[in-house]
Amino acid sequence: MPNIELIHDDCMNVMAKYPDNYFQLAICDPPYGIGRDKLQNKNAGKWKFKQYHDTEWDTSAPDKEYFKELMRVSKNQIIWGANHFIEKIPINSSCWIVWDKVNGDGDFADCELAWTSFKTAVRKFTYYFGHENSERIHPTQKPKALYKWILKRYAKEGDRILDTHLGSGSSAIAAHDGGFDFVGCEIDADYYAAAVKRFNIHKMQQVLF
């Protein structure tokens, strides 16, 4: 069984505990600094946002020290939303990942982009989130299928995976199902509790079925 560790703490505190290159892969979805938290309880065009708890987590993207530390503890990185803060990384990449969200005529972005440290070509994953029946517990929740697709292509057996912004816990579920050791941290107490609950329910369902 994989070792899955979910931690309620600031990711900078967590990463400081690990030696250089401890993780083979970091898959992270940090705040983009676009005020997504402010939109969560408002209407946008024909879309109505789910009511999440009040918070202020998307006021700014992580600073350069975060990216420096992330690259210290991990050999490779996949970072969602880097098109919003590429100057803070800042390293060119030939391999961006494109998630085509199949939004149709919605007000939200058609795609999301992830910067990667890999040297391969750009890759696209096409997936409509409505295919997953799980409840949305985070305003920027990503589908489990997306993380499973990433792990299948960019991780190998025995790799240790890091997620510094656990959010809904989709990455933890994908790592568990793929047999990867995983560390995920979340600073928000309510989202952390919701992610842990979601992860534990998923594990129980797998045992039953």
C-alpha positions as CSV (number, residue, x, y, z in Angstrom):
1,M,0.0,0.0,0.0
2,P,1.3,3.5,-0.8
3,N,2.1,5.8,2.1
4,I,-0.2,8.8,1.8
5,E,0.5,11.7,4.2
6,L,-1.9,14.7,4.4
7,I,-0.6,17.6,6.5
8,H,-2.3,20.7,7.8
9,D,0.5,23.3,7.7
10,D,2.1,26.0,5.6
11,C,3.9,24.2,2.7
12,M,7.1,26.2,3.4
13,N,7.3,24.6,6.8
14,V,6.7,21.2,5.4
15,M,9.2,21.5,2.6
16,A,11.9,22.7,5.0
17,K,11.9,19.2,6.6
18,Y,12.9,17.4,3.5
19,P,16.4,17.0,2.0
20,D,17.3,18.0,-1.6
21,N,15.6,16.0,-4.4
22,Y,13.6,14.0,-1.9
23,F,10.5,13.9,-4.2
24,Q,10.8,12.7,-7.7
25,L,7.8,14.8,-8.8
26,A,5.9,17.8,-7.4
27,I,2.4,18.4,-8.9
28,C,1.1,21.7,-7.5
29,D,-1.9,24.0,-8.0
30,P,-0.9,27.1,-6.0
31,P,-3.0,30.3,-5.9
32,Y,-2.8,32.2,-9.2
33,G,-3.3,35.6,-7.6
34,I,-6.4,36.4,-9.7
35,G,-8.9,36.8,-6.9
36,R,-10.7,33.5,-7.5
37,D,-11.7,33.5,-3.8
38,K,-13.6,36.7,-4.3
39,L,-15.6,35.2,-7.2
40,Q,-16.7,32.1,-5.4
41,N,-20.0,33.5,-4.0
42,K,-21.0,35.6,-7.0
43,N,-22.6,35.0,-10.3
44,A,-20.6,35.1,-13.5
45,G,-22.7,35.1,-16.6
46,K,-24.9,32.0,-16.8
47,W,-22.7,30.2,-14.2
48,K,-23.5,30.4,-10.5
49,F,-20.7,29.6,-8.1
50,K,-21.2,27.1,-5.3
51,Q,-21.2,28.5,-1.9
52,Y,-17.7,27.8,-0.4
53,H,-16.6,29.1,3.0
54,D,-15.2,32.6,3.1
55,T,-11.5,32.9,2.7
56,E,-8.8,35.0,1.2
57,W,-6.3,32.5,-0.4
58,D,-6.1,33.9,-3.9
59,T,-4.9,37.5,-3.3
60,S,-1.4,36.7,-4.7
61,A,0.7,34.0,-6.3
62,P,3.5,32.4,-4.2
63,D,6.8,34.4,-4.1
64,K,10.1,33.3,-5.7
65,E,11.2,31.7,-2.4
66,Y,8.4,29.2,-2.7
67,F,9.5,28.1,-6.2
68,K,13.1,28.0,-5.1
69,E,12.2,25.7,-2.3
70,L,9.9,23.5,-4.4
71,M,12.7,22.9,-6.9
72,R,15.1,22.1,-4.1
73,V,13.0,19.3,-2.7
74,S,11.8,17.8,-6.0
75,K,13.5,16.6,-9.1
76,N,10.7,17.6,-11.5
77,Q,7.7,19.9,-11.2
78,I,4.3,20.4,-12.8
79,I,2.8,23.7,-11.7
80,W,-0.7,24.7,-12.6
81,G,-1.5,28.4,-13.4
82,A,2.1,29.3,-14.2
83,N,0.9,31.5,-17.1
84,H,-0.2,33.9,-14.4
85,F,3.2,34.1,-12.6
86,I,5.9,32.7,-15.0
87,E,8.2,35.6,-14.0
88,K,8.5,34.1,-10.6
89,I,9.8,30.7,-11.8
90,P,11.3,31.8,-14.3
91,I,12.5,29.0,-16.5
92,N,11.5,28.2,-20.1
93,S,9.7,25.0,-20.8
94,S,9.0,23.1,-24.0
95,C,6.4,20.9,-22.2
96,W,3.4,22.8,-21.0
97,I,0.3,20.7,-20.1
98,V,-3.1,21.9,-21.4
99,W,-6.3,20.8,-19.7
100,D,-9.1,21.4,-22.2
101,K,-12.1,21.8,-19.9
102,V,-14.7,21.4,-22.7
103,N,-16.6,24.4,-21.3
104,G,-18.6,25.2,-24.4
105,D,-19.8,28.8,-24.3
106,G,-19.2,29.3,-20.5
107,D,-17.6,32.3,-19.0
108,F,-14.7,30.4,-17.5
109,A,-11.4,29.8,-19.3
110,D,-11.6,27.1,-22.0
111,C,-8.3,25.6,-20.8
112,E,-5.9,25.7,-17.9
113,L,-2.1,25.5,-18.3
114,A,0.6,23.9,-16.3
115,W,4.3,24.6,-16.6
116,T,6.6,21.6,-16.3
117,S,10.3,20.9,-15.9
118,F,10.1,18.1,-18.5
119,K,11.8,18.5,-21.9
120,T,9.2,16.8,-24.0
121,A,6.5,18.4,-26.2
122,V,3.3,20.2,-25.2
123,R,0.5,17.7,-24.2
124,K,-3.3,18.2,-24.0
125,F,-5.8,16.4,-21.8
126,T,-9.4,16.9,-22.8
127,Y,-11.9,16.2,-20.0
128,Y,-15.2,17.6,-18.9
129,F,-15.4,17.8,-15.1
130,G,-19.1,16.9,-15.2
131,H,-18.0,13.3,-15.8
132,E,-17.0,13.0,-12.2
133,N,-20.0,12.8,-9.9
134,S,-18.1,13.8,-6.7
135,E,-19.2,16.9,-4.8
136,R,-17.1,20.1,-5.5
137,I,-15.5,21.0,-2.2
138,H,-13.0,23.6,-3.5
139,P,-13.5,26.5,-6.0
140,T,-10.5,25.4,-8.0
141,Q,-11.0,21.7,-7.7
142,K,-9.4,19.6,-10.5
143,P,-10.7,16.2,-11.5
144,K,-9.1,13.0,-10.3
145,A,-8.8,11.9,-13.9
146,L,-6.5,14.7,-14.7
147,Y,-4.0,13.8,-11.9
148,K,-4.2,10.1,-12.9
149,W,-3.4,11.1,-16.5
150,I,-0.4,13.1,-15.3
151,L,0.9,10.4,-13.0
152,K,0.6,7.8,-15.8
153,R,2.8,10.0,-18.1
154,Y,5.2,11.8,-15.9
155,A,5.8,9.5,-12.9
156,K,7.2,6.0,-12.6
157,E,6.9,3.2,-10.1
158,G,8.5,4.0,-6.8
159,D,8.3,7.8,-7.2
160,R,7.5,10.0,-4.2
161,I,4.9,12.7,-5.1
162,L,4.5,16.2,-3.5
163,D,1.5,18.5,-3.6
164,T,2.1,21.8,-1.7
165,H,-1.5,23.0,-2.1
166,L,-3.7,20.0,-1.5
167,G,-7.1,21.8,-2.0
168,S,-9.8,19.2,-2.7
169,G,-7.4,16.2,-2.4
170,S,-7.8,15.0,-6.0
171,S,-4.0,14.6,-6.3
172,A,-3.9,12.4,-3.1
173,I,-6.7,10.1,-4.5
174,A,-4.9,9.7,-7.8
175,A,-1.6,8.9,-6.1
176,H,-3.3,6.4,-3.8
177,D,-4.9,4.7,-6.8
178,G,-1.7,4.7,-8.7
179,G,0.4,3.2,-5.8
180,F,2.6,6.3,-5.3
181,D,3.9,7.5,-1.9
182,F,2.5,11.0,-1.5
183,V,2.8,14.1,0.7
184,G,0.2,16.8,0.5
185,C,-0.2,19.9,2.6
186,E,-3.0,22.4,3.0
187,I,-2.9,25.5,5.1
188,D,-6.7,26.2,5.2
189,A,-8.2,24.1,8.1
190,D,-11.7,23.8,6.5
191,Y,-10.4,22.7,3.1
192,Y,-7.9,20.3,4.8
193,A,-10.7,18.6,6.8
194,A,-12.9,18.3,3.7
195,A,-10.0,16.8,1.6
196,V,-9.2,14.3,4.3
197,K,-12.8,13.3,4.6
198,R,-13.1,12.9,0.8
199,F,-9.9,10.9,0.7
200,N,-11.0,8.5,3.5
201,I,-14.4,8.0,1.8
202,H,-12.6,7.1,-1.4
203,K,-10.4,4.6,0.4
204,M,-13.4,3.0,2.1
205,Q,-15.3,2.7,-1.2
206,Q,-12.3,1.0,-2.8
207,V,-12.2,-1.6,0.0
208,L,-15.9,-2.3,-0.4
209,F,-15.8,-2.7,-4.2
